[in-house]
Amino acid sequence: QDLMSVWFDIEHSFAPDLAKINGLDITGNFLLRDFDGEDFHAEAVLDSIIETANSGIVDVIVVDSVAALVPKYVWDNPTEKDTMALLA
């Protein structure tokens, strides 16, 4: 039985050739979710992950990488604003 997998590429670093070398079959039940622009903040990505998990059709979810997620508050405010540890 094939597993349905979704790869959330937060860092825009997915390398199909490397995935293939490591045994990942990206030709079948595989979906690559690439985030860009305004939908990049952590809350939007997490909402998308939850929606995907609740769909019932996905067996494996990969998030690459949680460390790259940026909370919306940090995204929307100037760098001098105190936003330390919001992702935690």
GROMACS elastic network, one bead per residue, 0.5 to 0.9 nm:
[ bonds ]
;  ai    aj funct       b0    kb
    2    28     6  0.81046   500
    2    29     6  0.70084   500
    3    28     6  0.89901   500
    3    29     6  0.65366   500
    3    30     6  0.83895   500
    3    58     6  0.75147   500
    3    59     6  0.57341   500
    3    60     6  0.72325   500
    4    28     6  0.82558   500
    4    30     6  0.59484   500
    4    31     6  0.80875   500
    4    57     6  0.68448   500
    4    59     6  0.52272   500
    4    60     6  0.64474   500
    4    61     6  0.87883   500
    5    29     6  0.63030   500
    5    31     6  0.63843   500
    5    32     6  0.86614   500
    5    58     6  0.58151   500
    5    59     6  0.58408   500
    5    61     6  0.57891   500
    5    62     6  0.77423   500
    6    29     6  0.84968   500
    6    30     6  0.58347   500
    6    32     6  0.58751   500
    6    33     6  0.70988   500
    6    52     6  0.82842   500
    6    58     6  0.71161   500
    6    59     6  0.83586   500
    6    60     6  0.63825   500
    6    62     6  0.62840   500
    6    63     6  0.85926   500
    7    14     6  0.87088   500
    7    30     6  0.77216   500
    7    31     6  0.62601   500
    7    33     6  0.59976   500
    7    34     6  0.84262   500
    7    60     6  0.84076   500
    7    61     6  0.60047   500
    7    63     6  0.61455   500
    7    64     6  0.74105   500
    8    11     6  0.89144   500
    8    31     6  0.85602   500
    8    32     6  0.62208   500
    8    34     6  0.62738   500
    8    35     6  0.77891   500
    8    45     6  0.83218   500
    8    49     6  0.80145   500
    8    61     6  0.75644   500
    8    62     6  0.59807   500
    8    64     6  0.59922   500
    8    65     6  0.81166   500
    9    12     6  0.54115   500
    9    13     6  0.67100   500
    9    14     6  0.63623   500
    9    32     6  0.69786   500
    9    33     6  0.59478   500
    9    34     6  0.50826   500
    9    35     6  0.67587   500
    9    62     6  0.83306   500
    9    63     6  0.65703   500
    9    64     6  0.52099   500
    9    65     6  0.72197   500
   10    13     6  0.78444   500
   10    33     6  0.83433   500
   10    34     6  0.65474   500
   10    35     6  0.59001   500
   10    36     6  0.82582   500
   10    40     6  0.76914   500
   10    45     6  0.83898   500
   10    63     6  0.72143   500
   10    64     6  0.55755   500
   10    65     6  0.58508   500
   10    66     6  0.76873   500
   10    68     6  0.63911   500
   10    69     6  0.70095   500
   11    14     6  0.79817   500
   11    34     6  0.85752   500
   11    35     6  0.83371   500
   11    64     6  0.65088   500
   11    65     6  0.64255   500
   11    68     6  0.63000   500
   11    69     6  0.86389   500
   12    34     6  0.68037   500
   12    35     6  0.77444   500
   12    36     6  0.86844   500
   12    64     6  0.85717   500
   13    64     6  0.81462   500
   14    18     6  0.83571   500
   14    19     6  0.79297   500
   14    32     6  0.86273   500
   14    64     6  0.83878   500
   15    18     6  0.53789   500
   15    19     6  0.62112   500
   15    20     6  0.87088   500
   16    19     6  0.50150   500
   16    20     6  0.61359   500
   16    21     6  0.86604   500
   16    24     6  0.87563   500
   16    26     6  0.76239   500
   17    20     6  0.50994   500
   17    21     6  0.62695   500
   17    22     6  0.87155   500
   18    21     6  0.50211   500
   18    22     6  0.62513   500
   18    23     6  0.87592   500
   18    24     6  0.87734   500
   19    22     6  0.51104   500
   19    23     6  0.64146   500
   19    24     6  0.52622   500
   19    25     6  0.77588   500
   19    26     6  0.79374   500
   20    23     6  0.51242   500
   20    24     6  0.51060   500
   20    25     6  0.63137   500
   20    26     6  0.74438   500
   21    24     6  0.74699   500
   25    28     6  0.65338   500
   25    29     6  0.81326   500
   25    30     6  0.75468   500
   26    29     6  0.71091   500
   26    30     6  0.53160   500
   26    31     6  0.78196   500
   26    32     6  0.88313   500
   27    30     6  0.67709   500
   28    31     6  0.88507   500
   35    38     6  0.87373   500
   35    39     6  0.65208   500
   35    40     6  0.53899   500
   35    41     6  0.89278   500
   35    45     6  0.77482   500
   36    39     6  0.61819   500
   36    40     6  0.53466   500
   37    40     6  0.57350   500
   37    41     6  0.86348   500
   38    41     6  0.69711   500
   38    75     6  0.89958   500
   39    42     6  0.84806   500
   39    43     6  0.87668   500
   39    44     6  0.58571   500
   39    45     6  0.71982   500
   40    43     6  0.83971   500
   40    44     6  0.66549   500
   40    45     6  0.64731   500
   40    69     6  0.75426   500
   40    70     6  0.75340   500
   40    72     6  0.86481   500
   41    44     6  0.57151   500
   41    45     6  0.64844   500
   41    46     6  0.88046   500
   41    69     6  0.63123   500
   41    70     6  0.50653   500
   41    71     6  0.53977   500
   41    72     6  0.51296   500
   41    73     6  0.87453   500
   41    74     6  0.86974   500
   41    75     6  0.67863   500
   42    45     6  0.51416   500
   42    46     6  0.59837   500
   42    47     6  0.84464   500
   42    66     6  0.86195   500
   42    68     6  0.86383   500
   42    70     6  0.50661   500
   42    72     6  0.64828   500
   42    87     6  0.79727   500
   43    46     6  0.51241   500
   43    47     6  0.60169   500
   43    48     6  0.85493   500
   43    69     6  0.86407   500
   43    70     6  0.83543   500
   43    71     6  0.64378   500
   43    72     6  0.66647   500
   44    47     6  0.50813   500
   44    48     6  0.62207   500
   44    49     6  0.86876   500
   44    72     6  0.84282   500
   45    48     6  0.50666   500
   45    49     6  0.62407   500
   45    50     6  0.87101   500
   45    69     6  0.79699   500
   46    50     6  0.61182   500
   46    51     6  0.84771   500
   47    50     6  0.51394   500
   47    51     6  0.60928   500
   47    52     6  0.85268   500
   48    51     6  0.50658   500
   48    52     6  0.60914   500
   48    53     6  0.85727   500
   49    52     6  0.50496   500
   49    53     6  0.60930   500
   49    54     6  0.85594   500
   49    61     6  0.79112   500
   49    63     6  0.86027   500
   50    53     6  0.50245   500
   50    54     6  0.60383   500
   50    55     6  0.85542   500
   51    54     6  0.51708   500
   51    55     6  0.62299   500
   52    55     6  0.52155   500
   52    56     6  0.77193   500
   52    57     6  0.80819   500
   52    58     6  0.69649   500
   52    61     6  0.84450   500
   53    56     6  0.63604   500
   53    57     6  0.78761   500
   53    58     6  0.63611   500
   53    59     6  0.82814   500
   53    60     6  0.87178   500
   53    61     6  0.77002   500
   54    57     6  0.82256   500
   54    58     6  0.84457   500
   55    58     6  0.69705   500
   56    59     6  0.79776   500
   58    61     6  0.72717   500
   62    65     6  0.85779   500
   63    66     6  0.63624   500
   64    67     6  0.83083   500
   64    68     6  0.79410   500
   65    68     6  0.54724   500
   65    69     6  0.72619   500
   66    69     6  0.54457   500
   66    70     6  0.89813   500
   67    70     6  0.81921   500
   67    87     6  0.84795   500
   69    87     6  0.75555   500
   70    73     6  0.83468   500
   70    74     6  0.65919   500
   70    75     6  0.65131   500
   70    86     6  0.85994   500
   70    87     6  0.68696   500
   71    74     6  0.54209   500
   71    75     6  0.63276   500
   71    76     6  0.87955   500
   71    86     6  0.66780   500
   71    87     6  0.59936   500
   72    76     6  0.60055   500
   72    77     6  0.85606   500
   73    76     6  0.52727   500
   73    77     6  0.61944   500
   73    83     6  0.75835   500
   73    86     6  0.82761   500
   74    77     6  0.54190   500
   74    78     6  0.76469   500
   74    79     6  0.77590   500
   74    81     6  0.81740   500
   74    82     6  0.86901   500
   74    83     6  0.59682   500
   74    84     6  0.87317   500
   74    86     6  0.79096   500
   75    78     6  0.80215   500
   75    79     6  0.88888   500
   77    80     6  0.82573   500
   77    81     6  0.64861   500
   77    83     6  0.85736   500
   78    81     6  0.56384   500
   79    82     6  0.78866   500
   79    83     6  0.82715   500
   80    83     6  0.85263   500
   81    84     6  0.89421   500
   83    86     6  0.61204   500
   84    87     6  0.82719   500
   85    88     6  0.53755   500
